[in-house]
Amino acid sequence: MTNFTKIGAAVIGTGFIGGVHIQALRRLGVDVRGVLGSSPDRGEERAAALGVPKAYASLDDLLADDSVDVVHVTSPNHAHYPQVKAILDAGKHVVCEKPLAMTSQQSAEMVELAKASGKVAAVCYNIRFYALNQQAHGMVQADDLGDIRFVTGHYHQDWLAKETDWNWRLESAMGGELRSVGDIGTHWVDLTSFITGLKVEAVFAELSTFFPERQKPIGPVETFSSAAGKTETAKVDTDDAAMIMIRYANGARGVMSTSQVNMGRKNSLQWDIAGSKASAAWDNETPEHLFIGHRDQPNQTLMRDFSLMNATGTAAAALPPGHVEGFADSFFGLFRAVYSDLAAGGRQSDSTWATFEDGHYEMQFCDAVLRSAREGRWVNLSDV
């Protein structure tokens, strides 16, 4: 593995995902120079808790640090667009959490800025880097499944299943007009498009908000944690769940749902891809096994074992068979791939991490879903 110790990184955002980024970067050997919190006091507090040497007072302070080569953006969604623009303008590489922007108009501009900068610009769709998803991508490229016909699945959680649950993503001004679709749905769309090589052509969507009012805490609440103390009633205008039908450009069809109110589903992403030769299916709550379905021979279950996997899957595996790789390992795999390309001078032809172009595609998907839900009709992504 490439020596990354001479690469300096900084992380914007000090919540749950910011901490995950820092842990994965340290595992790679990247020099984490500092963090930028939502306020100077918050930054100082979280830098101490995370063992990071510096808390930047402002974004300008961070960008003035010549020892920082790469900036990871894990701030709330509304901040991605201005922060990424400033980072690229400062001549630094960027890894941005999903979704890339609030609208496809913003993401289209970010794509052009990234191209003009000549810098590595990645979107943090980490689920691609569970090794068996890379395996499935390689299987489709090798025509093991044949022509893709039908793609189904869901992404369901329960962390916002109570009226008293709260997070900044519930507020459209911070998270965007789509919540379950923008937050977790874009993961599913990115992953299935990456595996199949197919892009969504059109969507027909229905959105549901089961809690039009919630109890908002007086004070910040970290993602996946419970609020405590005094609350106030707040109106909610973002989606708790969504049902989406999909048309792909090659004639394939798809159906997917998102939900953040399904009791007992902590983080359940499932996909099932049916091809003309075989099918495959995967569930991120049991990420070490890939189902492979056949018509005329016994079905198979492939364990994550690089002695049995194709080259694409093997390249993403970090641990020996039987040593379970999970959520944190997917960030390690993603950052290893991004930083390897950074060290090589740019994205390589066989790279599999999500680009800003991919992030823009996901924003077009979100805009089409929103328009479809409002107008009650099929909407082409090319029309948004």
Secondary structure as GFF3:
##gff-version 3
##sequence-region A 1 384
A	DSSP	beta_strand	8	12	.	.	.	ID=ss1
A	DSSP	alpha_helix	16	28	.	.	.	ID=ss2
A	DSSP	beta_strand	31	36	.	.	.	ID=ss3
A	DSSP	alpha_helix	40	50	.	.	.	ID=ss4
A	DSSP	alpha_helix	59	63	.	.	.	ID=ss5
A	DSSP	beta_strand	70	73	.	.	.	ID=ss6
A	DSSP	three_ten_helix	77	79	.	.	.	ID=ss7
A	DSSP	alpha_helix	80	89	.	.	.	ID=ss8
A	DSSP	beta_strand	93	96	.	.	.	ID=ss9
A	DSSP	alpha_helix	104	117	.	.	.	ID=ss10
A	DSSP	beta_strand	121	123	.	.	.	ID=ss11
A	DSSP	three_ten_helix	126	129	.	.	.	ID=ss12
A	DSSP	alpha_helix	131	141	.	.	.	ID=ss13
A	DSSP	beta_strand	148	156	.	.	.	ID=ss14
A	DSSP	three_ten_helix	168	170	.	.	.	ID=ss15
A	DSSP	alpha_helix	172	175	.	.	.	ID=ss16
A	DSSP	alpha_helix	180	180	.	.	.	ID=ss17
A	DSSP	pi_helix	181	185	.	.	.	ID=ss18
A	DSSP	alpha_helix	186	196	.	.	.	ID=ss19
A	DSSP	beta_strand	200	208	.	.	.	ID=ss20
A	DSSP	beta_strand	213	217	.	.	.	ID=ss21
A	DSSP	beta_strand	231	235	.	.	.	ID=ss22
A	DSSP	beta_strand	241	248	.	.	.	ID=ss23
A	DSSP	beta_strand	253	259	.	.	.	ID=ss24
A	DSSP	beta_strand	268	275	.	.	.	ID=ss25
A	DSSP	beta_strand	279	283	.	.	.	ID=ss26
A	DSSP	beta_strand	289	293	.	.	.	ID=ss27
A	DSSP	beta_strand	300	303	.	.	.	ID=ss28
A	DSSP	alpha_helix	311	316	.	.	.	ID=ss29
A	DSSP	alpha_helix	327	344	.	.	.	ID=ss30
A	DSSP	beta_strand	354	355	.	.	.	ID=ss31
A	DSSP	alpha_helix	356	375	.	.	.	ID=ss32
A	DSSP	beta_strand	379	380	.	.	.	ID=ss33
A	DSSP	three_ten_helix	381	383	.	.	.	ID=ss34
###
